[in-house]
Structure formats: structure tokens, C-alpha cells
Amino acid sequence: MSTAQPSTRESGSDAPRATMAMITVDALDATALAHWWARRFDTEAVDHSGGTGQFLAVTIPSAPTLGFQKVADPTPGKNRLHLDVTVPDRAAGVADLVADGATVIAEHNLADLGGADFAWTVLTDPEGNHFCVSDAAGS
């Protein structure tokens, strides 16, 4: 049984209901984690909490901003939401991530399931947040 609700958007409207502005990550050390992710995208982490390290943002061109908020008790267990990152060369990209503190969790390929030849690596960042790395399209 579907629980989907009918659209309340006015007919003929081209405006989206919402726009993805930021993906926020809870962190014990928001400053360190924001700077770690900023290095991934060759950008900067900016403290928006008056230099207290309570909230930092990493702006990535053509993507939602990554926010990092300091919390005393991050949600335990596996993430239900994770980032998918593409790199020109997955093996080299994963090696660089591991050298900078990431941990490889698993390797996957849809071809192993009879699907397309699409491979990715599951890693964790220095605070244990899962994310995936795959080759950029056309690589």
C-alpha cells in the first residue's frame, strides 16, 4: 500500500519544492573533520561559529555545501546516508585517502551480481563516517 501523498504544488509551476543546500555531518571534532574533507575537494573549511569550531562549512563548486557540526555524542552505528565521491583513478584516489587517515571497509562491483561493470570502494573518514569512492564517468 502506498503512503505517498498527492502533490500540493500548484499546477504549471516550474519551481522546485526544495533545493539541496547542505549536507551536515555530526562530528566530535568538527574543525579537524571539515579540514580533512576540504582537502578532498581542494577547497577550504570556513568556521561560521565565531572561531569556536562548533560549525564549519566546506563549499564545493557544483555540489551541496558540506556542513560539520560539533556534537558531544554522534549517532552510533552505520550511516543511513553517505557521500559518494568520484575520482579520476579509483585505486590512486583510495590510496591517497588511506594515506590521509581513511580506512577501507569493502570493495564492490555490480558485475559480480551480473550487472554493469561499475566498481566502488567503501571507506570511513577519520571519525568513522562511511563514504564511497568510484571512478569518474568516462574514466
C-alpha positions, 0 to 999 in steps of 0.5 A, a space after each residue: 500500500 502506498 503512503 505517498 501523498 498527492 502533490 500540493 504544488 500548484 499546477 504549471 509551476 516550474 519551481 522546485 519544492 526544495 533545493 539541496 543546500 547542505 549536507 551536515 555531518 555530526 562530528 566530535 571534532 568538527 574543525 579537524 573533520 571539515 579540514 580533512 574533507 576540504 582537502 578532498 575537494 581542494 577547497 577550504 573549511 570556513 568556521 561560521 561559529 565565531 572561531 569556536 569550531 562548533 560549525 564549519 562549512 566546506 563549499 564545493 563548486 557544483 555540489 551541496 555545501 558540506 556542513 560539520 557540526 560539533 556534537 558531544 555524542 554522534 549517532 552510533 552505528 552505520 550511516 543511513 546516508 553517505 557521500 559518494 565521491 568520484 575520482 579520476 583513478 579509483 585505486 590512486 584516489 583510495 590510496 591517497 585517502 588511506 594515506 590521509 587517515 581513511 580506512 577501507 571497509 569493502 570493495 564492490 562491483 555490480 558485475 559480480 551480481 551480473 550487472 554493469 561493470 561499475 566498481 566502488 570502494 567503501 571507506 570511513 573518514 577519520 571519525 568513522 563516517 562511511 563514504 564511497 569512492 568510484 571512478 569518474 564517468 568516462 574514466 
